[in-house]
Amino acid sequence: MKRTPVPLIILLIILHWCNYTLAQPAAKPVFKSSSNPSLCNGSDGLFSFSGLQPNTTYQVTYNDDLVPTGPVAITSTASGELTITGLDAGIYENFSFDLNGSISTVLTGQRLSNPITKPKFSSYPSFCAGSTPPPLPLIDDNGMSGTWNVPTVNNQTSGTYTFTPDPSTCGIPFKLTTVVIPNVVATFSFGTSLTICRSGTAPALPGTSTNGITGIWTPATIDTTQSGKYDFTPTSPGCVVGTTLNVIVNPNIVPDFPFGTGTTICAGAPVVTLPVKSSNNITGTWSPATVSNTTSGIYTFTPSAGQCATTTTYTVTVNPNSTPTFNAVAPICAGTTLLPLPTTSNESITGTWSPALNNNATTTYTFTPTAGQCATTTTLTITVGAKVTPTFPAVAPICAGTTLLPLPTTSNESITGTWSPALNNNATTTYTFTPTAGQCATTTTLTITVGAKVTPTFAAVAPICAGTTLLPLPTTSNESITGTWSPALNNNATTTYTFTPTAGQCANTTTLMITVNPNVTPTFTPVSPICSGATLAALPTTSNNSITGTWSPALNNTATTTYTFTPSAGQCATTTTMTITVNPNITPTFAAVAPICSGATLAALPTTSDNGITGTWAPALDNTTTTTYTFTPDAGQCATTATLTITVNQKIKPAFPAVASICTGAALQALPLSSTNTIPVTGTWSPALNNTVTTTYTFTPDAGQCATTSTLTIQVNPMAAFMNIIRDTTVYDGALVAAYKFSVNDPAGGIKWNNSNPSIGLAASGTGAIPSFRATNMADSALNAIITTVPFTNGCAGATQSFKIKVLPLSKEVFVPNVFSPDGDGRNDQLFIYGNYIASVEMQIFNQWGQHLTTLGSTNQGWDGKYKGNAQPVGVYLYVLRAVLKDGRNVRMKGSITLIR
């Protein structure tokens, strides 16, 4: 058959269409919808995607609960939609569509959920605390089975109990609240315990409590003679309970004291202090409160209220004291023998005497009665007369041969006696006086001096110059004769003096002559006046009239002085004087020069002083440092040098405390107008304070102060600010969250951040970048954390930014597919256990005859449908599963698996 050529235009259209088709870009899949399994633990869920090449087969892979699945070949529809079917409950993500090596990925995570059934239970009745509560039902009103977190209801407090449906039911937990009505305990004014004294007062037991509960008591009344227990049984309806009253009956105690119940004492003897607490710890008071040691009495102790004790008494008998008497002892003379004193009184009271007997001095002796006798001490005085030594008036000495009067026979103390030997007026004699017998007196003596007459002699007195001081003549001679001289001494003329002995001395008169020579006055040439400090020649030591001698005081060239010339000894010459006039040097005076600042101009100093002294100054003027200048008077003037100090103050640099740096815009305190120097400098600052930029301020001292300008810099730090934007993030449990770095507008700045919920796996706070972390959420609902960040530089914090990290939980379910097809087609060829939080698992698989085929021990281990290498027939198989989840929960599951090929 002959082919008809294709028209050129049609060929061009076909080529253009083919090129257009070949040039089409690979379609981008978009998630469209999903459908959950219709049955609990079913596998009829699906995902639909659009935006694919029409009628095209893709190799599809995805993560099923983090488990990579596929590739599975699926063909899109004519509208470019593709549906993944046969899916059970779980989280699916990272869908990848491979078309001839061109891969498109949809990363979004999607969840398929089992249908949720909520358990239903009838209301649970309230009950009284302590009663038996109704049991918790293990099947709800609709037949759903499950377990309770606590198998038995607490019968003491209200609570909430959680019913967890069996996994095969796909039910959600249900919380049941029980109400436990607290019991009202009967209360009474006397409480639950009562302590009374034996036979004391006890309250009546009322039939109605203070909180309105009626009932009866057993026993009905309180026995005050013995301890016991009394039970109150309520008769009122409702949640009420009785009470028990424990009554303790204490015996009455008799207080006892260490001093017993009575005593007998002598008047004035020590007595006990009555204590306020007995030896057996009973407190109370005494009446009377104090024991008398002069009057007998009975003292009653009354216990304080609230103690089970009786009164007691203490009897004190006070016997009067007797005073012992003794016969008096006659006085004796010192040294006379004394008989021992009697040790028993006239009243038959025995005792002892003290001190020991003394026959040399009058003594008072004390008699102390022997213990056990009611008697006082007494005294007895024995007078001992001391021996008197007779005294007599002295007899004046006499000269030999003078008449002596008879000596007295009675002394000054009226003691009589006799003298021996007989009187003698020619020689000195000692006479003895013997007292007449019967007088307490001793012998004594008296000496009468008899002297011979003597002529007094004296040392000669050398001649003197007229006017020379004469020493008084001695009034006692070389022979110890005393007396007086006449006439009075005369140092101007030669005189003879007579010595007359004092009366009563055996002596004669005598004479003594003193020669007096006339005096000469020395003469000298006068000395001319000088200026103070000028040289003075030594004064001559021989007068113009040849008298030698010495001058005093020493020469003084600084003050007018009168000098005295004293002739040398041995010359009858008088002293003379000479005055040397010394004119004082005048101290030049000048007006003070006011202090200047260093470098200021100094006027020349005056060459004539204020008091008319001329002269010159040294050193040269210096206006840079404080200097003392010396003024030297011109020659020929009686004047001294003078000094003048000109103070040159150095310029002070004002000092101020540093001002701490601030953040931009922070308040600045006014700068001080007075410096911190020892002498403060006042002044002003410029420019005006600026809290937005670092500024150096200049301090200018006020006029009249020796001070320089000073500066002070205040650092103003900029506020930090973020340069990038933070966005909220949502991830699933277990996802790795990438690190997030921030940048601020200052290279030296930093970042501080706080995490409101560290349970998501991120630390509570930190600095710098937020580190990468593994998100965690073991709960049943989403966890939210607010991350607050603040930039800072040099301590200045900027505006904060916050963002949210949401961590979604993964399914807590353990899932076993109910069908698989080990036919080698790469799809569902093995049966696996699925679960996000399985810590350990064991699943036993049996055939329908109960034969054990295999055991799966992890989620990574699958069953390929074989037993001992042989493929098992299509049919239904049974499994028993036990698993422990990461949160500690135990899971028990039973079910069936359908094997198809």
C-alpha positions in Angstrom: 0.0 0.0 0.0 1.4 3.3 -0.9 2.0 5.7 2.0 0.6 9.2 1.6 3.1 11.8 2.4 2.4 13.7 5.6 1.7 17.3 4.8 4.5 19.5 5.9 2.4 21.7 8.1 1.2 18.7 10.1 4.7 17.4 10.5 5.8 20.8 11.9 2.9 20.8 14.3 3.8 17.3 15.5 7.4 18.2 16.0 6.5 21.3 17.9 4.1 19.4 20.1 6.8 16.8 20.9 9.3 19.4 21.7 6.8 21.2 23.9 6.1 17.9 25.7 9.8 17.1 26.2 10.4 20.5 27.5 7.7 20.4 30.2 9.3 20.6 33.7 8.7 17.8 36.2 5.4 18.5 38.1 5.7 19.5 41.8 3.5 17.4 44.1 1.3 19.1 46.6 -0.4 17.5 49.6 -4.1 17.5 48.9 -5.9 15.4 51.6 -5.8 12.4 53.9 -8.2 9.9 55.3 -7.9 8.1 58.6 -8.5 4.3 59.0 -12.2 3.6 59.4 -11.7 0.9 62.0 -9.6 0.7 65.1 -6.1 -0.4 64.2 -7.3 -0.7 60.6 -5.2 -0.2 57.5 -7.5 1.6 55.1 -6.1 5.1 55.6 -4.7 7.1 52.6 -2.9 10.2 51.5 -3.8 12.1 48.2 -1.4 14.4 46.3 -2.0 16.6 43.3 0.2 18.5 40.9 1.8 15.3 39.4 2.2 14.3 35.7 -1.1 12.7 34.5 -1.2 8.9 34.1 2.5 8.6 35.2 4.0 5.9 37.5 6.1 7.2 40.3 8.4 5.4 42.7 7.0 6.7 46.1 8.9 6.5 49.4 8.0 8.0 52.8 8.6 7.7 56.5 6.0 5.8 58.4 6.5 6.7 62.1 10.1 7.4 61.3 10.5 4.1 59.5 11.5 4.5 55.8 8.9 2.8 53.6 9.0 2.0 49.8 9.7 2.6 47.1 6.2 1.7 46.0 5.1 2.2 42.4 1.9 4.2 42.1 0.4 5.7 39.0 -1.2 9.1 39.0 -4.7 9.8 37.5 -5.5 11.7 34.4 -5.9 14.8 36.6 -2.3 14.4 38.0 -3.5 13.1 41.4 -1.8 10.2 43.2 -3.2 8.3 46.2 -1.2 6.2 48.7 -3.5 3.6 50.3 -3.4 0.7 52.8 -2.2 3.0 55.6 -2.6 2.5 59.3 -2.6 5.1 62.1 0.7 6.9 62.5 2.8 9.9 61.5 3.9 10.1 57.9 6.5 12.5 56.5 9.1 13.1 53.9 7.1 11.9 50.9 9.4 11.5 47.9 8.2 11.0 44.3 10.8 9.6 41.9 10.2 9.9 38.1 13.1 8.6 36.1 15.6 10.0 38.6 13.8 13.3 39.0 12.8 13.4 42.6 10.2 15.8 44.2 9.8 15.8 48.0 7.0 16.9 50.3 8.5 17.3 53.7 5.3 18.1 55.7 4.4 15.7 58.5 0.9 14.3 58.6 -0.9 12.1 61.1 -3.4 9.4 60.5 -5.4 8.5 63.6 -7.5 5.6 64.7 -11.2 6.4 65.3 -11.5 7.6 68.9 -14.1 6.3 71.2 -14.8 7.9 74.6 -15.8 5.5 77.4 -19.1 6.1 79.2 -19.9 5.3 82.8 -22.9 5.8 85.0 -22.5 8.2 87.9 -20.5 7.0 90.8 -22.2 7.4 94.2 -20.6 9.4 97.0 -19.9 7.6 100.3 -18.8 8.3 103.9 -15.1 8.3 104.6 -14.0 4.9 105.9 -16.9 2.9 104.4 -16.5 0.3 101.7 -16.7 2.1 98.3 -18.4 0.5 95.2 -15.9 -1.3 92.9 -14.7 0.4 89.7 -16.3 -1.3 86.6 -13.9 -2.9 84.1 -16.3 -2.5 81.2 -18.0 0.8 80.4 -21.8 1.2 79.7 -21.1 0.5 76.0 -19.1 -2.7 76.6 -15.6 -1.2 76.2 -13.0 -3.0 78.4 -10.0 -1.5 80.0 -8.1 -1.0 83.2 -8.0 1.6 86.0 -4.8 3.3 87.1 -5.7 2.4 90.7 -7.6 -0.8 91.1 -9.3 0.2 94.4 -11.0 3.5 95.4 -9.5 5.3 98.4 -12.2 5.3 101.1 -10.7 8.3 102.9 -10.3 11.1 100.4 -12.0 12.2 97.2 -10.0 11.5 94.1 -9.8 11.2 90.3 -9.2 7.8 88.7 -8.3 7.2 85.1 -9.8 4.4 83.0 -7.5 3.3 80.1 -9.4 1.4 77.4 -7.7 -1.7 76.0 -5.5 -0.9 72.9 -7.8 -2.9 70.6 -10.7 -0.6 71.4 -9.1 2.7 70.3 -10.7 4.4 73.2 -9.3 7.4 75.0 -8.7 7.6 78.7 -11.6 8.6 80.9 -11.3 10.3 84.3 -13.8 9.5 87.0 -14.1 11.6 90.1 -15.2 10.1 93.4 -16.6 12.1 96.2 -15.7 10.9 99.8 -17.9 12.7 102.4 -15.7 13.4 105.4 -17.0 12.1 108.7 -18.0 14.7 111.3 -16.4 13.7 114.6 -18.4 14.5 117.7 -16.6 17.1 119.8 -17.1 18.1 123.4 -15.9 21.1 125.5 -13.7 18.8 127.6 -11.9 17.3 124.5 -10.8 13.7 124.3 -8.7 13.5 127.4 -9.3 14.7 131.0 -7.1 14.6 134.0 -8.6 15.1 137.5 -7.6 14.6 141.1 -9.0 11.6 143.0 -12.5 12.6 144.3 -12.2 15.9 142.4 -14.9 17.5 140.3 -15.7 15.9 136.9 -18.0 17.2 134.1 -21.3 15.6 133.3 -21.3 13.6 130.0 -23.9 15.4 127.7 -26.1 13.5 125.2 -25.4 16.1 122.4 -22.0 17.2 121.2 -20.9 20.8 120.8 -21.3 20.3 117.0 -24.9 19.0 117.3 -24.4 15.2 117.2 -26.6 13.2 119.6 -25.6 9.9 121.1 -25.1 7.9 124.3 -22.1 7.4 126.6 -20.8 4.1 127.9 -20.4 4.3 131.0 -22.8 7.1 131.4 -21.0 9.0 134.3 -17.4 9.6 135.2 -16.0 7.8 138.2 -13.7 10.2 140.1 -12.0 7.4 142.1 -10.3 5.6 139.2 -9.1 6.2 135.6 -11.2 4.9 132.8 -12.4 5.2 129.1 -15.8 6.5 128.1 -17.2 5.9 124.6 -19.7 8.2 122.8 -21.8 6.3 120.2 -23.7 8.6 117.8 -27.4 8.2 117.2 -27.6 11.1 114.6 -28.0 10.1 110.9 -25.3 10.9 108.2 -21.5 10.7 108.1 -20.9 11.1 111.8 -18.5 9.2 114.1 -18.3 9.1 117.9 -15.3 9.8 120.1 -13.6 8.4 123.2 -12.9 10.3 126.4 -9.9 9.1 128.4 -10.1 10.1 132.1 -7.0 9.9 134.2 -7.6 10.1 138.0 -4.4 11.1 139.8 -3.9 10.3 143.5 -3.6 13.2 146.0 0.1 13.6 147.1 1.2 14.8 150.5 4.0 17.3 150.0 7.2 16.4 151.9 10.1 18.7 152.7 13.7 17.9 153.8 13.2 19.6 157.2 10.3 17.2 158.1 7.1 18.3 159.9 8.5 20.0 163.0 11.6 21.1 165.0 12.6 22.6 168.4 15.2 25.5 168.5 16.6 28.0 170.9 15.5 31.6 170.5 17.6 33.3 167.8 18.9 30.1 166.3 19.1 29.8 162.4 15.8 28.7 160.8 15.0 27.2 157.4 13.7 29.2 154.4 10.3 27.8 153.4 10.5 26.6 149.7 7.7 27.1 147.2 8.3 23.6 145.9 8.3 20.4 147.9 10.9 17.5 147.6 8.2 15.7 145.5 7.7 18.7 143.2 4.5 20.1 144.6 4.4 23.9 144.3 2.4 26.1 146.7 2.6 28.8 149.3 3.2 28.9 153.1 1.3 30.7 155.8 3.0 32.4 157.5 5.6 32.7 154.8 8.7 33.1 157.0 9.7 31.0 160.1 10.3 33.0 163.3 13.3 32.2 165.5 11.8 34.1 168.5 8.3 32.7 168.7 6.9 29.2 168.4 4.4 28.6 165.5 2.7 26.3 163.0 3.3 26.9 159.3 0.8 25.6 156.7 1.8 24.7 153.1 -1.2 25.0 150.6 -0.5 23.5 147.1 -1.2 25.7 144.1 -4.3 25.0 142.2 -4.2 22.3 139.5 -2.1 19.8 141.5 -3.3 16.7 143.1 -1.9 17.4 146.6 -3.0 18.0 150.2 -1.9 20.6 152.6 0.8 19.9 155.2 2.2 21.7 158.3 5.6 22.4 159.9 5.7 23.1 163.7 8.5 25.1 165.2 9.0 25.2 169.0 11.3 28.2 170.2 12.8 27.8 173.7 14.0 31.1 175.5 17.7 31.5 176.2 19.2 31.9 179.8 22.1 34.2 180.6 24.8 32.5 182.8 26.1 34.5 185.9 29.4 34.3 187.8 30.9 35.8 191.0 33.0 38.9 190.4 36.9 38.6 190.6 38.7 41.2 192.7 41.2 43.5 190.8 45.0 42.6 191.0 48.3 44.2 190.2 50.1 43.3 187.0 51.9 39.9 187.4 49.9 38.7 190.4 48.7 35.0 190.0 45.1 34.5 188.7 43.0 31.4 189.7 41.2 29.6 186.8 37.6 30.8 186.1 34.7 28.4 186.8 33.3 26.3 183.8 29.8 26.0 185.4 27.7 29.1 186.0 25.6 29.9 189.1 22.7 28.5 187.1 24.6 25.2 186.3 25.2 26.2 182.7 28.5 24.6 181.5 30.8 26.2 178.9 34.2 27.5 178.2 36.1 30.9 178.6 38.1 32.9 176.1 40.7 34.3 175.8 43.3 32.7 178.1 43.9 34.3 181.5 46.2 37.4 181.4 47.7 38.7 184.7 49.4 41.7 183.0 46.5 43.6 181.6 42.8 44.2 182.4 40.8 41.7 180.2 37.1 41.0 179.5 36.6 37.2 179.2 33.6 35.6 177.3 31.8 32.5 178.5 30.4 30.4 175.7 27.8 27.8 176.8 28.3 24.2 175.6 26.1 23.4 172.6 22.6 22.0 173.3 21.9 24.5 176.1 19.5 27.4 175.5 21.8 30.0 176.9 23.5 33.1 175.8 27.1 34.1 176.1 28.2 36.3 179.0 31.3 38.3 180.0 33.5 38.8 183.1 36.1 41.6 183.4 39.2 41.2 185.7 41.0 44.5 186.4 44.8 44.3 186.4 46.5 47.4 187.7 49.7 48.4 185.9 52.8 49.3 188.1 53.4 53.1 188.1 56.9 54.6 187.9 56.9 57.6 190.2 58.0 61.0 188.7 59.4 64.1 190.3 60.2 67.7 189.2 63.9 67.9 188.0 66.4 69.7 190.3 68.3 72.4 188.4 72.1 72.0 188.4 73.9 74.0 191.1 77.4 75.3 191.5 79.5 73.6 194.0 78.7 74.6 197.6 75.2 75.9 196.7 72.4 74.9 199.3 70.2 71.9 198.3 66.5 71.7 199.4 65.2 68.3 200.7 63.7 66.0 198.0 59.9 65.4 198.1 58.6 62.1 199.7 55.4 62.0 197.5 55.7 61.7 193.7 53.7 63.6 191.1 51.4 60.4 191.1 50.9 60.6 194.9 53.1 57.7 195.5 54.9 58.0 198.9 58.4 56.7 199.7 61.9 57.5 200.8 65.2 58.7 199.1 68.8 57.5 199.4 71.7 58.4 199.8 71.7 61.7 201.8 72.0 65.0 199.8 75.5 66.2 198.6 76.1 69.9 197.3 79.7 69.3 196.3 79.4 66.6 193.7 76.9 65.4 191.1 74.9 62.5 192.6 72.0 60.1 191.6 69.4 59.5 194.2 66.9 56.4 194.4 63.2 56.7 195.4 61.7 53.5 197.0 57.8 53.4 197.2 56.2 52.6 200.5 54.9 48.9 200.5 51.2 48.3 199.3 51.4 50.6 196.2 51.5 49.4 192.6 54.7 51.3 191.9 58.4 50.8 191.0 61.5 52.5 192.2 62.9 55.6 190.3 66.1 57.8 190.3 66.9 61.5 190.2 70.3 63.1 189.4 71.4 66.5 190.8 74.3 68.1 188.8 76.9 70.1 190.9 79.4 72.1 188.6 82.8 74.0 189.2 83.1 77.8 188.0 84.9 78.2 184.5 86.3 81.4 182.7 85.0 81.3 179.1 87.5 81.6 176.1 86.9 82.5 172.4 88.9 82.5 169.2 90.4 86.0 168.2 88.6 88.0 165.3 91.0 89.3 162.5 91.0 93.0 161.7 88.4 94.1 159.1 87.9 97.0 156.7 85.3 99.6 157.6 81.9 98.4 156.6 82.8 94.8 156.2 80.2 92.5 157.5 81.0 91.2 161.0 79.8 87.7 161.8 77.9 87.4 165.1 80.1 86.5 168.0 79.6 83.0 169.3 77.2 82.7 172.3 78.9 79.5 173.4 82.5 79.5 174.6 85.1 77.0 173.8 84.2 75.4 177.1 80.4 75.3 176.1 79.5 78.2 178.4 76.6 80.1 176.9 75.9 83.8 177.4 75.6 87.2 175.7 77.9 90.0 174.3 77.8 93.7 174.7 77.9 96.3 173.2 76.3 95.6 169.8 78.8 94.8 166.9 80.2 97.9 165.1 82.0 97.3 161.6 83.0 101.0 161.3 85.3 101.4 164.5 87.6 99.3 166.6 85.6 98.1 169.7 86.1 95.8 172.9 83.1 93.5 173.6 82.2 91.8 177.0 80.7 88.2 177.4 78.4 87.6 180.3 77.5 83.9 181.0 73.9 82.9 181.2 72.6 82.5 184.8 72.9 79.0 186.2 76.3 78.3 184.7 79.3 78.1 186.9 81.3 80.6 184.8 83.0 84.1 184.9 82.7 87.1 182.5 85.4 87.8 179.7 86.2 90.4 176.9 87.2 90.4 173.1 88.5 93.4 170.9 87.9 93.7 167.0 90.1 96.1 164.9 88.3 98.1 162.0 90.5 99.8 159.2 89.0 102.7 156.8 88.0 102.0 152.9 89.3 103.6 149.6 87.0 104.1 146.4 88.7 102.9 143.0 88.4 105.3 139.9 88.4 104.5 136.1 88.2 106.3 132.6 84.6 106.1 131.1 83.9 103.9 127.9 82.1 105.5 124.8 78.6 104.2 123.7 78.5 101.4 121.0 75.9 99.7 118.7 74.4 96.5 119.8 76.8 93.7 118.7 79.9 95.9 118.3 83.2 94.7 119.8 83.9 95.8 123.4 87.5 96.0 124.8 88.2 94.3 128.2 87.8 96.6 131.2 91.0 97.4 133.2 91.5 95.2 136.4 93.6 98.0 138.1 92.0 101.3 138.9 93.5 104.7 138.3 94.3 104.8 142.0 96.0 101.3 141.9 93.2 99.2 143.4 93.1 95.7 141.8 90.0 93.7 141.4 87.4 92.1 139.0 84.4 93.3 137.0 80.9 91.7 136.8 78.9 90.8 135.0 80.6 89.6 131.8 80.8 92.2 129.0 77.6 92.4 127.0 77.7 94.1 123.5 73.9 93.8 122.9 72.5 95.8 125.8 73.4 98.9 128.0 74.9 97.4 131.2 76.2 98.7 134.5 79.4 96.8 135.5 80.5 96.6 139.2 84.2 96.6 140.1 84.9 94.5 143.2 88.4 95.1 144.8 90.5 92.0 145.4 90.4 90.7 148.9 92.9 92.2 151.4 92.4 95.7 150.2 90.3 98.2 152.2 88.5 99.5 149.2 84.8 99.9 148.2 83.2 98.6 145.1 82.5 101.0 142.2 80.4 100.9 139.0 80.8 101.9 135.3 77.8 102.0 132.7 78.5 101.2 129.0 75.7 102.4 126.7 74.7 99.9 123.9 72.4 101.4 121.3 69.8 98.7 120.1 69.8 97.6 116.4 66.5 98.6 114.7 64.7 95.8 112.7 63.6 97.3 109.4 59.9 96.8 108.7 58.2 96.5 105.4 54.6 96.1 104.2 53.7 92.4 103.5 53.4 91.4 99.8 50.2 89.5 99.0 50.5 85.9 97.7 50.6 85.6 93.9 49.9 82.7 91.5 52.9 81.2 89.8 54.1 83.4 86.9 52.3 86.6 88.0 54.2 89.9 87.9 56.2 91.0 91.0 56.9 94.7 91.8 60.4 95.6 92.9 60.9 95.6 96.7 61.5 99.1 98.5 65.2 99.9 99.5 64.1 102.1 102.5 62.1 100.4 105.3 58.9 101.8 106.7 61.0 102.9 109.8 63.6 104.7 107.6 66.4 102.1 107.3 68.2 102.0 103.9 69.7 98.9 102.4 69.6 96.2 99.7 67.6 92.9 99.0 68.8 89.4 98.1 68.2 87.1 96.2 66.7 88.4 92.9 62.9 88.3 92.7 61.4 84.9 91.6 57.7 84.8 90.5 57.6 81.0 90.1 58.2 79.7 93.7 57.7 80.9 97.3 60.9 82.7 98.3 62.2 84.4 101.5 64.2 87.6 100.7 66.8 89.1 103.1 67.2 93.0 103.6 70.8 94.0 104.6 71.0 97.6 106.1 73.6 100.0 104.8 76.7 100.5 107.1 76.7 103.1 109.9 73.1 102.3 111.0 72.2 100.5 114.2 69.9 98.1 112.4 69.6 94.3 111.9 68.8 92.3 108.7 65.1 91.6 108.0 63.3 89.0 105.9 60.2 89.1 103.7 58.5 85.9 102.4 56.5 86.2 99.2 54.2 83.2 98.8 53.8 81.9 95.2 50.9 79.5 95.0 51.2 76.7 92.4 48.3 76.2 90.1 46.1 73.2 91.2 44.5 70.9 88.7 40.9 70.3 89.9 40.2 66.6 90.6 36.8 65.0 90.3 35.6 61.4 90.8 35.1 59.5 87.6 31.5 59.1 86.3 30.5 55.6 85.4 29.5 54.9 81.8 25.8 55.0 80.9 23.6 53.6 78.3 22.2 56.0 75.6 19.4 58.1 77.0 20.0 57.2 80.7 19.7 60.0 83.2 23.0 62.0 84.0 23.5 63.6 87.4 24.7 67.3 87.3 28.5 67.5 87.5 29.9 68.8 90.9 30.8 72.5 90.9 33.5 72.0 93.6 36.6 69.7 93.2 37.7 67.0 95.6 41.2 68.6 96.2 42.3 69.3 99.8 41.4 72.9 99.0 38.3 72.6 96.8 38.3 74.5 93.5 35.0 76.0 92.4 34.1 76.6 88.8 31.8 75.8 85.8 31.5 73.0 83.2 31.0 73.1 79.5 29.5 72.0 77.2 26.0 71.1 78.5 25.5 67.4 79.6 24.7 65.1 76.7 23.3 61.5 77.5 23.3 60.4 73.8 27.0 60.5 72.9 30.4 60.1 74.7 31.5 63.7 75.6 34.6 65.3 77.2 33.6 68.2 79.5 35.9 71.0 80.5 35.9 72.5 84.1 36.9 76.2 84.2 37.9 77.5 87.7 36.3 80.6 89.0 38.5 83.8 88.9 40.9 84.4 91.9 41.8 80.7 92.4 45.3 79.3 91.5 44.0 76.5 89.4 44.1 75.2 85.8 41.2 73.8 83.7 40.4 70.1 84.0 38.5 67.6 81.8 36.1 64.7 82.5 34.9 62.2 79.9 31.6 60.4 80.3 31.2 57.3 78.2 27.8 56.8 76.6 27.3 53.3 75.3 24.9 52.6 72.4 21.9 50.4 72.8 22.2 47.0 71.2 19.6 45.9 68.6 18.9 42.7 66.6 19.8 42.7 63.0 17.9 39.5 62.1 14.2 38.4 62.6 13.2 35.4 64.7 10.3 33.1 63.5 8.2 30.6 65.4 9.1 26.9 64.9 7.0 23.7 65.1 8.6 20.3 65.3 7.7 16.8 66.4 9.1 14.9 69.4 12.6 13.6 68.5 13.3 16.1 65.7 16.7 17.8 65.6 16.2 21.5 65.9 18.9 23.4 64.1 21.0 26.0 65.9 19.9 29.6 65.6 22.5 32.4 65.4 21.6 36.0 66.1 23.4 39.2 65.0 23.4 42.6 66.7 24.4 46.0 65.5 27.6 46.0 67.5 30.4 43.5 66.8 31.2 43.5 70.5 27.6 42.9 71.5 26.2 39.6 72.8 22.9 37.8 73.2 21.2 36.4 76.4 18.2 34.1 76.0 15.7 32.4 78.3 13.5 29.4 77.7 10.2 29.3 79.5 9.9 25.5 79.2 13.1 23.5 79.5 11.2 20.2 79.2 11.2 20.6 75.4 14.9 19.6 75.5 16.5 23.1 75.5 18.3 24.6 78.5 16.5 27.2 80.6 18.9 30.0 79.6 22.1 30.8 77.8 24.2 33.3 75.9 25.1 33.6 72.2 23.5 31.3 69.7 20.6 29.0 70.6 22.3 25.6 70.2 21.0 22.7 68.2 18.9 20.3 70.3 16.8 17.2 70.1 13.1 18.2 70.7 11.4 16.1 73.4 7.7 15.7 74.2 6.6 12.5 76.0 3.3 14.0 76.9 0.0 13.6 75.1 -0.4 17.2 74.0 1.8 19.8 72.4 4.5 21.5 74.5 5.0 25.2 74.0 8.1 27.2 74.9 8.6 30.9 74.6 12.2 31.8 73.8 13.0 35.4 74.9 16.2 37.0 73.6 17.8 40.3 74.5 20.8 41.9 72.8 23.4 43.7 75.0 26.7 45.6 74.5 28.8 47.1 77.3 26.0 46.3 79.8 23.3 48.2 77.7 20.4 45.9 76.8 18.3 46.5 73.8 14.7 45.6 72.9 13.8 41.9 73.4 12.4 39.6 70.8 10.4 36.4 71.5 9.4 33.4 69.5 7.7 30.2 70.1 8.9 26.6 69.7 6.1 24.1 69.6 7.0 20.4 70.1 4.2 18.1 68.9 3.9 14.6 70.5 4.1 11.4 68.5 1.5 8.7 68.9 1.9 6.6 72.1 0.2 3.7 70.5 1.6 0.2 69.8 0.4 -0.9 66.4 0.4 -4.3 64.7 -1.0 -4.5 61.1 -3.9 -6.9 60.8 -2.8 -8.0 57.3 0.4 -8.5 55.3 1.4 -10.2 52.0 4.7 -12.0 52.0 4.5 -12.5 48.2 7.9 -11.0 47.3 6.5 -7.9 45.5 8.3 -5.5 47.8 5.1 -4.3 49.5 4.1 -5.6 53.0 6.4 -8.6 52.6 7.1 -8.7 56.4 5.0 -8.1 59.4 6.5 -5.5 61.8 5.5 -4.0 65.2 5.1 -0.2 65.1 5.4 2.3 68.0 7.2 5.5 68.7 8.0 4.9 72.4 8.6 1.2 72.7 11.4 0.5 75.2 11.1 -3.3 74.9 8.6 -5.7 73.2 7.9 -9.4 72.7 5.2 -10.7 70.3 4.4 -14.4 70.0 2.7 -15.5 66.8 0.6 -18.7 66.6 -1.3 -20.4 63.8 -5.0 -21.2 64.2 -4.2 -24.5 65.8 -2.2 -22.8 68.6 1.2 -23.8 67.2 4.0 -21.3 68.1 5.6 -20.1 64.9 8.0 -17.2 65.8 8.8 -14.5 68.4 9.5 -10.9 67.4 11.7 -9.1 70.0 12.0 -5.6 68.5 10.4 -3.2 66.1 13.3 -3.9 63.7 12.5 -7.6 63.5 9.8 -8.7 61.1 8.0 -12.0 60.2 8.3 -13.1 56.6 5.3 -15.6 56.9 7.6 -18.6 57.1 8.0 -21.3 59.7 11.3 -23.2 59.7 11.9 -21.9 56.2 8.6 -23.0 54.8 6.0 -20.4 53.6 2.8 -20.6 55.7 -0.6 -20.9 54.0 -2.9 -17.9 53.5 -5.1 -17.5 56.5 -5.6 -16.0 59.9 -2.8 -16.1 62.6 -3.0 -15.1 66.2 -0.5 -13.0 68.3 0.1 -12.1 71.9 2.1 -8.9 72.5 3.7 -7.5 75.7 5.5 -4.2 75.5 7.0 -1.6 77.9 6.9 2.0 76.8 9.5 4.6 77.6 7.3 6.2 80.1 7.1 3.0 82.1 3.6 1.9 81.0 3.0 -1.8 80.2 1.0 -2.7 77.1 -0.8 -6.1 76.7 -2.3 -6.8 73.3 -4.0 -9.8 71.6 -5.1 -9.9 68.0 -5.3 -11.6 64.7 -3.2 -11.2 61.5 -4.4 -12.1 58.0 -1.7 -13.5 55.7 -2.5 -13.0 52.0 -0.5 -13.5 48.8 
